[in-house]
Amino acid sequence: MNVTCEYSQHIGDKKSVPNYTKVPLTSITSHTKKVTELEFLLEVLPKLDEKGPWIAGGCLLRTYLELPMSTDIDVFFANIEQKNHYLNELVKSNQFKVISRGEDTKWVQNVIIAYRTRSYTIQLIHGHFFNSPCNLLDDFDMNICQLAYDGKKLYVAEDTIDAIKNRYISVNHVSNPRNFMTRCMKYARLGFSMHSDQINKFFDTIKTNPKSILKEPKDYEELGK
């Protein structure tokens, strides 16, 4: 089913955003030959919900690509109370061992857990809050990471699955050019590339706002995208 969302509350300028489709998680796992790491983790991590919390971004991309869960699992929230409740449920769980509980910075808090013979970093992202999974995905800068899961359904931006299959990156919007390019290079190592029209779109963004190239990345801009 298609999903319609309002613009993210913290984005000042209204922009074109993709349509989203609400599908089962099996849309990104059915081709795998065994239960994925993420599916095992979802069984023991604190519960997600349509109104938040949500997981989104790179961990879902890596699940589709059948890659090890060597990156962080990013969790996003609707408000600070939701984040605090999730944290409390996480650290008191007896389903896994909490190895460390990181400093609560302005943007994120990391909790490292040990489960099924390996460790995972759960990143609780509270630099911004969101009022729906779609609003969260509106804020992602590149299409291949526009996936979010609410515990029951997966929210996917239009063309995202095709883009992942064909290994091409499209620009959604760019808030920090340096960060965007760093991540493009990371995904290039996985075989992704940008078509010329998307490269032009990226540089047009810089021309429109040349000072953005000097912008220092915030911690959360490295996450989930």
Secondary structure, 3 states (H helix, E strand, C coil): CEECCCCCCCCCCCCCCCCEEEECHHHCCCCCCCCCHHHHHHHHCCCCCCCCCEEECHHHHHHHCCCCCCCCEEEECCCHHHHHHHHHHHHHCCCCEEEEECCCCCCEEEEEEEECCEEEEEEEECCCCCCCHHHHHHCCCEHHHCEEECCCCEEEECCHHHHHHHCEECECCCCCHHHHHHHHHHHHCCCCEECHHHHHHHHHHHHHCHHHHHCCCCHHHHCCC
